[in-house]
């Protein structure tokens, strides 16, 4: 990675985000929304620490971590209570890109090797609080770990020197991330640390609270010569072909499902404000003023991408839309259908999501005579038996020269698989994210 990351931390106790591991002062009772705010305002990844002390609170925290991973689209590192292969699997299956072993309590070289071999070193991190722990696990760290998280009373200089000597400037260099987690650091202090040390990112301190200042902080870092992941357009305002009012139209789409949400206009001031803040900002022609979408309604649009068309006279903005895009309360401004023809709407992802939604609705409305309700009523053993039978049908169909047989068998298996997904609370988004990680 050719830039240094902004990595806020979330410390979970009984499903709530607290200020610091040894403090019970609550930041928010909705850590999922906190994680989403981090992502929307420019965080590059998030570290989530599970601070549970018993199996019950651990289960609660794992559920929160799963919801965080479902909600944000930046990498999540899961740490805390990771001392067995089963714990690593639980973190990764919850959606974490990396699971973090705690080397501050016990340097388990055997577990590190097993974890790296089973899940891949790119998915394994370790937490340490002194360079001695790095030295004790040198071989395993170099071979089976991709990220080092510094917590507690660490000496940053000695730890960075260890990484430089053993990893990045070794005879056979390897990529090794190093992220210190500070209990107290202002943005000014954090920028100085990023500038002074060879680290891949920084966490903790003011980064955990003032997420609205992330983009300003990144500009501060760039001013100090620190490479960070900020919005930088390849086109300047002078590159656009403007309309007679000196503005450019902006078509706004939902970044996930590509729904067209609205059309608005930008002048140079609005364009620059959008690039600087990462929040869609327009020029209101009716009010003749700058208009940050969401300032009044709370329905902000967070930029995911901006793309110019072939003539540089229109911008396509893909955004994360909070709430409704239209002032009428509709999700999209485009709902007045004028003319329509019948056509095939079988977009694969939409079909899967629509069928899955109907299956979930069936599970919540028992009593129907449908096949779906019959399978829910019969229970998990019947469903698993049916899935096994459908798998056999696929194998038999694959031996048939007619590919149509596979299509029918796959459709049967997928429908039953979706019943299982609904039963276990797994969504298509969970599955697609897991495939994307691979």
C-alpha positions in Angstrom: 0.0 0.0 0.0 1.5 3.3 -1.1 -0.3 5.5 1.5 -0.6 5.7 5.3 -3.9 4.7 6.7 -6.3 6.4 9.1 -7.5 3.5 11.4 -9.9 4.4 14.2 -10.5 1.9 16.9 -13.7 0.6 18.5 -13.5 -1.0 22.0 -16.5 -3.2 22.7 -17.9 -4.1 26.1 -21.2 -5.9 26.2 -22.0 -4.7 22.7 -21.3 -1.0 23.4 -18.4 1.1 22.4 -16.4 2.4 25.4 -13.7 5.1 25.5 -10.7 2.9 26.3 -10.1 -0.7 27.6 -9.7 0.2 31.2 -12.6 2.7 31.2 -16.3 2.0 31.2 -17.3 5.4 29.9 -19.6 4.7 27.0 -19.1 6.5 23.7 -22.2 5.2 22.0 -24.7 2.4 22.4 -24.6 1.9 18.6 -21.1 0.9 17.6 -22.3 -0.1 14.1 -23.4 3.4 13.4 -20.0 4.6 14.8 -18.2 2.3 12.4 -20.3 3.6 9.5 -19.5 7.2 10.4 -15.8 6.3 10.4 -16.1 4.8 6.9 -18.3 7.6 5.5 -15.9 10.3 6.7 -12.8 8.8 5.3 -11.3 6.0 7.5 -9.2 3.5 5.6 -9.9 0.6 7.9 -11.1 -0.1 11.5 -9.8 -2.1 14.4 -12.5 -3.6 16.6 -11.4 -4.8 20.1 -13.6 -7.4 21.8 -13.1 -6.7 25.5 -15.6 -9.3 26.8 -14.8 -11.2 30.0 -17.2 -14.1 29.6 -18.8 -16.2 26.9 -22.1 -14.4 27.0 -20.6 -10.9 26.4 -18.2 -12.4 23.8 -21.2 -13.7 21.8 -22.8 -10.3 22.0 -19.6 -8.6 20.8 -19.1 -11.1 17.9 -22.7 -10.3 16.8 -21.8 -6.6 16.8 -18.6 -7.2 14.9 -20.6 -9.2 12.3 -23.0 -6.3 11.9 -20.2 -3.8 11.5 -18.6 -5.9 8.8 -22.0 -6.2 7.0 -22.4 -2.4 7.2 -19.1 -0.9 6.2 -17.1 -1.5 3.0 -13.6 -0.9 4.4 -11.4 -3.6 6.0 -12.1 -4.5 9.6 -9.4 -6.0 11.9 -10.9 -8.1 14.8 -8.9 -8.3 18.0 -9.4 -9.4 21.5 -10.2 -12.9 22.8 -8.4 -14.5 19.9 -6.4 -17.3 21.4 -7.5 -20.4 19.4 -8.0 -21.4 15.8 -11.7 -21.4 16.5 -11.5 -17.8 17.7 -9.7 -16.7 14.5 -12.3 -18.5 12.4 -15.1 -16.8 14.3 -13.6 -13.4 13.6 -13.0 -14.1 9.9 -16.4 -15.7 9.5 -17.9 -12.6 11.1 -16.5 -10.7 8.2 -13.2 -9.3 9.5 -10.5 -9.1 6.9 -7.9 -9.9 9.6 -8.0 -11.6 13.0 -5.5 -10.3 15.6 -3.7 -12.7 17.9 -2.7 -11.2 21.3 1.1 -11.6 21.8 1.1 -9.5 24.9 -0.3 -12.3 27.0 1.3 -15.3 25.4 3.6 -15.7 22.4 2.0 -18.8 20.8 4.2 -19.6 17.9 2.5 -22.8 17.1 -0.9 -21.1 16.9 0.5 -18.4 14.7 1.9 -20.9 12.3 -1.3 -22.9 12.2 -3.4 -19.8 11.7 -1.2 -18.5 8.9 -1.2 -21.8 7.1 -5.0 -22.3 7.4 -6.3 -18.8 6.7 -3.3 -17.2 4.9 -0.8 -14.7 6.4 -2.7 -11.8 4.8 -5.6 -12.5 7.2 -3.5 -12.7 10.4 -2.3 -9.8 12.6 -0.7 -9.8 16.1 -0.9 -7.3 19.0 2.2 -6.6 21.0 3.3 -4.0 23.5 7.1 -4.3 23.3 9.8 -5.2 20.9 10.8 -8.3 22.9 7.6 -10.0 21.9 8.5 -9.3 18.2 11.9 -10.8 18.7 10.6 -13.9 20.5 8.3 -14.7 17.5 10.5 -13.4 14.7 10.3 -16.5 12.5 6.6 -17.0 12.8 5.8 -13.3 12.4 7.8 -13.1 9.2 6.2 -16.2 7.7 2.6 -16.1 8.9 1.7 -12.6 9.9 0.9 -9.5 7.8 0.1 -6.8 10.4 1.5 -5.8 13.8 -0.8 -3.8 16.1 1.0 -1.9 18.9 -1.0 -1.5 22.1 -0.2 -0.6 25.7 3.1 1.1 26.6 5.1 0.3 23.4 8.3 1.9 22.3 7.4 3.0 18.7 11.0 3.6 17.6 12.3 0.2 18.6 9.3 -1.6 17.0 9.7 0.3 13.7 13.4 -0.5 13.7 12.5 -4.2 14.2 10.1 -4.2 11.3 12.6 -2.4 9.1 15.4 -4.8 10.0 13.5 -8.0 9.8 10.9 -7.4 7.1 10.9 -4.4 4.8 14.6 -4.1 4.3 15.6 -7.7 4.7 17.4 -9.7 2.1 14.0 -11.1 1.1 11.7 -8.2 1.9 8.1 -8.9 2.9 5.2 -6.6 3.4 4.5 -6.0 7.1 1.9 -3.6 8.4 2.6 -1.7 11.6 -0.2 0.3 13.3 0.3 1.9 16.7 -2.9 2.4 18.8 -2.5 5.5 21.0 -4.6 6.3 24.0 -4.1 10.1 23.6 -3.0 11.8 20.4 -4.4 14.9 18.9 -4.6 15.2 15.1 -1.5 17.4 15.2 0.4 14.7 17.1 -0.8 11.9 14.9 0.3 13.8 11.8 3.8 14.2 13.3 3.9 10.5 14.1 2.9 9.5 10.5 5.5 11.8 9.2 8.4 10.6 11.5 8.0 6.9 11.5 7.8 4.1 8.9 4.4 2.8 9.8 1.4 1.8 7.7 -1.2 3.7 9.7 -2.2 5.1 13.0 -5.1 4.5 15.4 -6.6 5.8 18.6 -6.6 9.2 20.3 -8.6 11.9 18.5 -9.1 9.6 15.5 -11.7 7.7 17.6 -13.8 10.8 18.3 -13.7 13.5 15.7 -14.4 11.5 12.6 -15.9 14.5 10.9 -12.4 16.0 10.7 -10.8 13.0 8.9 -10.6 14.7 5.5 -9.1 17.9 7.1 -6.6 15.7 8.9 -5.7 14.0 5.7 -5.1 17.4 4.0 -2.9 18.3 7.0 -0.9 15.1 6.5 -0.5 15.8 2.8 0.8 19.3 3.6 3.5 17.6 5.7 4.5 15.4 2.8 2.7 12.3 4.2 1.0 10.2 1.5 -2.6 9.5 2.5 -5.7 8.2 0.8 -7.7 11.4 0.1 -10.0 12.5 -2.7 -7.9 13.9 -5.5 -9.6 14.5 -8.8 -7.7 13.8 -12.0 -9.7 16.6 -13.6 -9.6 20.3 -12.6 -12.6 22.5 -13.0 -11.1 24.0 -16.1 -11.2 20.6 -17.8 -15.0 20.5 -17.8 -17.3 21.8 -20.6 -19.9 23.8 -18.7 -23.5 24.8 -19.5 -24.6 28.3 -20.2 -24.9 29.0 -16.4 -21.2 28.0 -15.9 -22.2 24.7 -14.2 -22.0 21.0 -14.8 -24.9 18.5 -14.3 -24.3 15.6 -11.8 -26.2 12.3 -12.1 -26.2 10.6 -8.7 -26.4 6.8 -8.3 -26.5 4.5 -5.3 -23.0 2.9 -5.3 -24.3 -0.6 -4.5 -27.4 -1.2 -6.6 -26.8 1.5 -9.3 -30.3 3.1 -8.7 -30.4 6.6 -10.2 -31.2 8.8 -7.2 -31.3 12.4 -8.5 -29.9 15.1 -10.8 -28.2 18.3 -9.5 -25.7 20.9 -10.6 -22.2 22.0 -9.4 -20.3 25.2 -9.9 -16.6 25.4 -9.2 -17.2 26.2 -5.5 -19.5 23.2 -5.1 -17.1 20.9 -7.0 -14.1 21.8 -4.9 -16.1 21.5 -1.6 -17.2 18.0 -2.7 -13.6 16.9 -3.4 -12.4 18.4 -0.1 -15.1 17.0 2.2 -16.1 13.7 0.5 -19.8 14.8 0.9 -21.8 15.7 -2.2 -22.2 19.5 -2.4 -24.1 21.3 -5.1 -25.1 24.8 -6.2 -28.8 25.5 -5.5 -30.0 27.5 -8.5 -33.3 28.3 -6.8 -31.6 29.7 -3.7 -28.4 30.8 -5.4 -26.2 29.3 -2.7 -24.0 26.4 -1.9 -26.0 23.3 -0.9 -24.6 20.4 1.1 -27.0 17.6 0.5 -28.3 16.5 3.9 -27.5 19.5 6.0 -31.2 20.1 6.5 -32.7 16.6 6.2 -29.7 14.6 7.5 -29.9 12.6 4.3 -26.2 13.1 3.4 -24.6 11.6 0.3 -21.0 10.3 0.9 -18.9 10.1 -2.2 -17.7 6.7 -3.4 -16.6 7.8 -6.9 -16.9 10.6 -9.4 -16.6 9.9 -13.1 -16.8 12.3 -16.0 -18.5 11.3 -19.3 -16.8 11.1 -22.7 -17.3 14.9 -23.3 -16.4 16.1 -19.8 -19.8 17.8 -19.6 -21.5 15.6 -17.1 -20.4 13.9 -13.8 -21.6 10.6 -12.6 -21.5 10.4 -8.8 -21.8 7.1 -7.0 -22.7 7.6 -3.4 -23.7 6.1 -0.1 -27.1 7.6 0.4 -28.5 8.2 3.9 -32.2 8.0 3.8 -34.1 9.5 0.9 -32.5 11.4 -2.0 -35.7 13.2 -3.0 -37.3 16.1 -1.1 -40.6 14.2 -1.3 -39.3 11.5 0.9 -38.8 9.0 -2.0 -35.6 7.1 -2.2 -35.1 8.4 -5.8 -36.4 11.5 -7.5 -37.2 9.3 -10.5 -40.6 7.7 -9.8 -43.1 9.4 -12.2 -43.2 6.6 -14.8 -44.2 7.9 -18.3 -44.0 4.9 -20.6 -42.9 1.4 -20.1 -42.5 -1.9 -22.1 -42.3 -5.4 -20.7 -38.7 -6.6 -20.6 -36.6 -9.1 -18.9 -35.6 -7.8 -15.5 -33.6 -10.9 -14.4 -30.5 -9.1 -13.1 -28.9 -12.0 -11.2 -28.2 -10.1 -7.9 -31.7 -8.6 -7.9 -33.2 -12.0 -8.5 -31.3 -13.6 -5.7 -32.1 -10.8 -3.3 -35.8 -10.7 -4.2 -36.2 -14.5 -3.8 -34.2 -14.4 -0.6 -36.4 -11.7 0.8 -39.6 -13.7 -0.1 -38.1 -16.7 1.6 -37.5 -14.6 4.8 -41.0 -13.3 4.7 -42.3 -16.9 4.5 -40.4 -17.8 7.6 -42.0 -14.9 9.4 -45.5 -15.9 8.3 -46.0 -19.6 9.2 -49.1 -21.4 8.3 -48.9 -21.3 4.5 -49.0 -24.5 2.5 -46.0 -23.4 0.4 -42.9 -25.6 -0.1 -40.8 -23.0 1.6 -43.0 -23.1 4.8 -43.0 -26.9 4.6 -39.2 -26.9 4.7 -39.1 -24.4 7.6 -41.6 -26.5 9.5 -39.7 -29.7 9.0 -36.5 -28.2 10.5 -32.8 -28.1 9.8 -32.3 -31.9 9.4 -34.9 -32.2 6.7 -33.4 -29.2 4.9 -29.8 -30.5 5.1 -31.0 -33.9 3.7 -32.7 -32.1 0.8 -29.6 -30.1 0.1 -27.6 -33.3 -0.1 -30.1 -34.8 -2.5 -30.0 -31.7 -4.7 -26.1 -31.9 -4.7 -26.4 -35.4 -6.0 -28.7 -34.3 -8.7 -26.2 -31.7 -9.8 -23.5 -34.4 -10.0 -25.7 -36.6 -12.1 -26.8 -33.7 -14.3 -23.1 -32.8 -14.9 -22.6 -36.3 -16.5 -25.5 -35.5 -18.9 -24.4 -34.0 -22.2 -27.4 -31.6 -22.1 -26.4 -28.5 -20.1 -30.0 -27.7 -19.4 -30.1 -30.4 -16.8 -27.4 -28.6 -14.8 -29.4 -25.4 -14.9 -32.5 -27.0 -13.4 -30.5 -28.9 -10.7 -28.5 -25.8 -9.8 -31.7 -23.7 -9.5 -33.3 -26.3 -7.2 -30.1 -26.5 -5.0 -29.8 -22.7 -4.8 -33.4 -22.3 -3.7 -32.9 -24.7 -0.9 -29.6 -23.1 0.0 -31.4 -19.8 0.3 -33.8 -21.4 2.8 -30.8 -22.5 4.8 -29.3 -19.0 4.5 -32.5 -17.5 5.8 -32.6 -20.1 8.7 -29.0 -19.2 9.7 -29.3 -15.4 9.1 -26.8 -15.3 6.3 -27.4 -12.9 3.4 -26.3 -12.7 -0.2 -24.3 -9.7 0.7 -22.4 -11.7 3.4 -21.7 -14.4 0.8 -20.6 -11.9 -2.0 -18.3 -10.1 0.5 -16.7 -13.4 1.4 -16.1 -14.3 -2.2 -14.7 -10.8 -2.9 -12.2 -11.2 -0.1 -11.0 -14.3 -1.7 
